[in-house]
């Protein structure tokens, strides 16, 4: 049996679609019930409740941790460390391989491309939390006490409208005939991971135990400017590339009235400066390539337009 610890997010949903078609049983674990298809079944558990988590995941050969927490630095500081301790304990007790889906907050601002060996120099509270839990996990893996890997992605696109600023504020708005809204410097470079690529890569790590006890950057096309992203999105939607920008001051002002937007302010450096993500290690090791932006954008625009009809 394989197990996905989920939160209904875009990558976990795409991963579920891939793994539920296989013959091996698939267990979905979350606090709220999830509809299942194919070989999948659901079990309820809170990540902070170790006994419930163990009951749900017992018998697993691979556990994929794709769940997220409320986008709130206070919640992250309080809840991520004990959750990671539970995951490590779970990997030890079940003997399952653990694949932890991660972001790049721990790197902070990087001069050049982010790679798996880039030092952790977080510039945010959320980055400090992510650095601490990643270090906690890899210390156990490198010491040989568990089999685990970290799968990191850049910012998403192609999520079907879920949990992606770029899908919501660029693709969706353009598809509706509105101007795109870009966060930060539209002429800085930014890397974007296509959600189907991320899901396929995580599934591949589940099949390939030689990838254990390492950090992997999932397949991601080379960075492009925000202006180029908007142009490609507009072409995919069949409209003109209209856009406006949201700067740091505007973000902080809106954040006074909207806490979730306010939580984005400490990550603004990612949108003001170049944000380049290198996935060459994964591509070379597993012989895969990321979907070109032109292709991914057409597919993503089709999903957004279909959802709006």
WOHUPE-V901151 format. One record per helix or strand. SS is the DSSP state (A for helix, B for strand). FROM is the first residue (numbers start at 1). TO is the last residue. Records with the same first field share a line. If there is no record, write none. Layout:
BEGIN
SS: FROM-TO + FROM-TO
END
This chain:
BEGIN
B: 2-5 + 26-30 + 40-44 + 62-65 + 97-102 + 113-114 + 148-152 + 155-157 + 180-183 + 189-190 + 192-194 + 215-217 + 224-225 + 243-246 + 275-277
A: 10-19 + 50-57 + 73-94 + 105-107 + 125-142 + 165-175 + 195-207 + 209-211 + 226-237 + 248-255 + 259-262 + 265-267 + 269-272 + 280-286 + 293-307
END
